[in-house]
Amino acid sequence: MLLNQRSMLRFEQSIKSKHTLKNYTDHLELFLDFSKLKDYDSLINMPQDDIQMLVEEYVVYLKKKVSPNSVQTMMTGVKHFFIMNRISLFWELIQKMYPEKVKRSGFKAWDTSHIRKMLDATTSKRTKAIIHFLASSGSRIGVFDYDLTMKHLKNLDDGCKGVLIYAGEIDEYWAFLTPEASDALELYFDERKNDGESFSLDSPIFRIQYSLGFEKAKPMKKNSVISIIWRSINKSKIKRERVNRNFDIQQDHGFRKRFNTIMKLDSEINSNLAEKILGHSVTHKLDNTYFTPSIDDLFNEFKKAIPELIISEAERQKIIISKQKQKISKLESRDLEIEKLKTRLDCIERLSEIVSVSKNS
């Protein structure tokens, strides 16, 4: 295999994060395809001047094919590969060839009506569950390339679920699913069970398509999910505006932007806890060491955002009505306690008067 070559072993051993390794490797594969060489060892065995010329030609190629803002990112893995294999190139010269960055597009988030259209445009329980999962958890699309199995799901109060993102990694964190998203996931699980699948703790939360349910379940990966979201957008006929080479709403990251916006605009939600739920690095450097809220702490903050995260208007109204009933019940309970305290106070005052009269007589 290509990854067993000495040049790639050096490359792999120098990268600690699985996420970074995946990105660097993907970009390096594109460079190898461009070079028309058979393997990575062939790259480092080229004369140094030829490698320099090849890298420069690749930069010119990327400038024609991808966003100006993406060129430097796509070259990072290539640069790291040659550095780790002791190939000294004129990187200052190469970097001067990078295009000037342009104003970024894709700053907008999906709004609730967009997501509702995506859900209405499909009958697939798996597609509905994926859309709800992204909208409710606010997770990055890359989570689908990590271990995401039944043992990482946790049933919580009020019909919600917790899901451990990047389990086993240094960046692992808890995200949450609304009652609506949890129901969609259970309907998808029921469909798989009815088709003959036997679930275990190691069963993937989302599996690739199958002809027979009892076949060994293989987990879905990021690229498959990206394709599903793309088809959902097209079927729903949602219109996005072109900004440079991209759209004003990012296909996958638009879900995360919506989640982030909802969490940050709610004044009742603790901003540091919101950052934890998003899996972000926190505002204060030492928070990653000393600020370690429990899953209950995080879930209690998440619950405050549920009414806005809900997609169905009918479900949203149910949540709002339920919360209003709880508030009314608390107020009534408080009023009852006040009446009881007034009654006790009256009794104490009457007793005090009786004692006072008794002493004076």
Secondary structure in CASP SS format (residue, H / E / C, confidence):
PFRMAT SS
TARGET T0000
AUTHOR 0000-0000-0000
METHOD secondary structure of the structure
MODEL  1
M C 1.00
L H 1.00
L H 1.00
N H 1.00
Q C 1.00
R H 1.00
S H 1.00
M H 1.00
L H 1.00
R H 1.00
F H 1.00
E H 1.00
Q H 1.00
S C 1.00
I C 1.00
K C 1.00
S C 1.00
K H 1.00
H H 1.00
T H 1.00
L H 1.00
K H 1.00
N H 1.00
Y H 1.00
T H 1.00
D H 1.00
H H 1.00
L H 1.00
E H 1.00
L H 1.00
F H 1.00
L H 1.00
D H 1.00
F H 1.00
S H 1.00
K C 1.00
L C 1.00
K C 1.00
D C 1.00
Y H 1.00
D H 1.00
S H 1.00
L H 1.00
I H 1.00
N C 1.00
M C 1.00
P C 1.00
Q H 1.00
D H 1.00
D H 1.00
I H 1.00
Q H 1.00
M H 1.00
L H 1.00
V H 1.00
E H 1.00
E H 1.00
Y H 1.00
V H 1.00
V H 1.00
Y H 1.00
L H 1.00
K H 1.00
K H 1.00
K H 1.00
V C 1.00
S C 1.00
P C 1.00
N C 1.00
S C 1.00
V H 1.00
Q H 1.00
T H 1.00
M H 1.00
M H 1.00
T H 1.00
G H 1.00
V H 1.00
K H 1.00
H H 1.00
F H 1.00
F H 1.00
I H 1.00
M H 1.00
N C 1.00
R C 1.00
I C 1.00
S C 1.00
L C 1.00
F C 1.00
W H 1.00
E H 1.00
L H 1.00
I H 1.00
Q H 1.00
K H 1.00
M C 1.00
Y C 1.00
P C 1.00
E C 1.00
K C 1.00
V C 1.00
K C 1.00
R C 1.00
S C 1.00
G C 1.00
F C 1.00
K E 1.00
A C 1.00
W C 1.00
D C 1.00
T H 1.00
S H 1.00
H H 1.00
I H 1.00
R H 1.00
K H 1.00
M H 1.00
L H 1.00
D H 1.00
A C 1.00
T C 1.00
T C 1.00
S C 1.00
K H 1.00
R H 1.00
T H 1.00
K H 1.00
A H 1.00
I H 1.00
I H 1.00
H H 1.00
F H 1.00
L H 1.00
A H 1.00
S H 1.00
S H 1.00
G C 1.00
S C 1.00
R C 1.00
I H 1.00
G H 1.00
V H 1.00
F H 1.00
D H 1.00
Y C 1.00
D C 1.00
L C 1.00
T E 1.00
M H 1.00
K H 1.00
H H 1.00
L E 1.00
K E 1.00
N E 1.00
L C 1.00
D H 1.00
D H 1.00
G H 1.00
C C 1.00
K E 1.00
G E 1.00
V E 1.00
L E 1.00
I E 1.00
Y C 1.00
A C 1.00
G C 1.00
E C 1.00
I C 1.00
D C 1.00
E C 1.00
Y E 1.00
W E 1.00
A E 1.00
F E 1.00
L E 1.00
T C 1.00
P H 1.00
E H 1.00
A H 1.00
S H 1.00
D H 1.00
A H 1.00
L H 1.00
E H 1.00
L H 1.00
Y H 1.00
F H 1.00
D H 1.00
E H 1.00
R H 1.00
K H 1.00
N H 1.00
D C 1.00
G C 1.00
E C 1.00
S C 1.00
F C 1.00
S C 1.00
L C 1.00
D C 1.00
S C 1.00
P E 1.00
I C 1.00
F C 1.00
R E 1.00
I C 1.00
Q C 1.00
Y C 1.00
S C 1.00
L C 1.00
G C 1.00
F C 1.00
E C 1.00
K C 1.00
A C 1.00
K C 1.00
P E 1.00
M C 1.00
K C 1.00
K H 1.00
N H 1.00
S H 1.00
V H 1.00
I H 1.00
S H 1.00
I H 1.00
I H 1.00
W H 1.00
R H 1.00
S H 1.00
I H 1.00
N H 1.00
K H 1.00
S C 1.00
K C 1.00
I C 1.00
K C 1.00
R C 1.00
E C 1.00
R E 1.00
V E 1.00
N C 1.00
R C 1.00
N E 1.00
F E 1.00
D C 1.00
I E 1.00
Q C 1.00
Q C 1.00
D C 1.00
H H 1.00
G H 1.00
F H 1.00
R H 1.00
K H 1.00
R H 1.00
F H 1.00
N H 1.00
T H 1.00
I H 1.00
M H 1.00
K H 1.00
L H 1.00
D C 1.00
S C 1.00
E C 1.00
I C 1.00
N C 1.00
S H 1.00
N H 1.00
L H 1.00
A H 1.00
E H 1.00
K H 1.00
I H 1.00
L H 1.00
G C 1.00
H C 1.00
S C 1.00
V C 1.00
T C 1.00
H C 1.00
K C 1.00
L C 1.00
D H 1.00
N H 1.00
T H 1.00
Y H 1.00
F C 1.00
T C 1.00
P C 1.00
S C 1.00
I H 1.00
D H 1.00
D H 1.00
L H 1.00
F H 1.00
N H 1.00
E H 1.00
F H 1.00
K H 1.00
K H 1.00
A H 1.00
I H 1.00
P H 1.00
E H 1.00
L H 1.00
I C 1.00
I C 1.00
S C 1.00
E H 1.00
A H 1.00
E H 1.00
R H 1.00
Q H 1.00
K H 1.00
I H 1.00
I H 1.00
I H 1.00
S H 1.00
K H 1.00
Q H 1.00
K H 1.00
Q H 1.00
K H 1.00
I H 1.00
S H 1.00
K H 1.00
L H 1.00
E H 1.00
S H 1.00
R H 1.00
D H 1.00
L H 1.00
E H 1.00
I H 1.00
E H 1.00
K H 1.00
L H 1.00
K H 1.00
T H 1.00
R H 1.00
L H 1.00
D H 1.00
C H 1.00
I H 1.00
E H 1.00
R H 1.00
L H 1.00
S H 1.00
E H 1.00
I H 1.00
V H 1.00
S H 1.00
V H 1.00
S H 1.00
K H 1.00
N H 1.00
S C 1.00
END
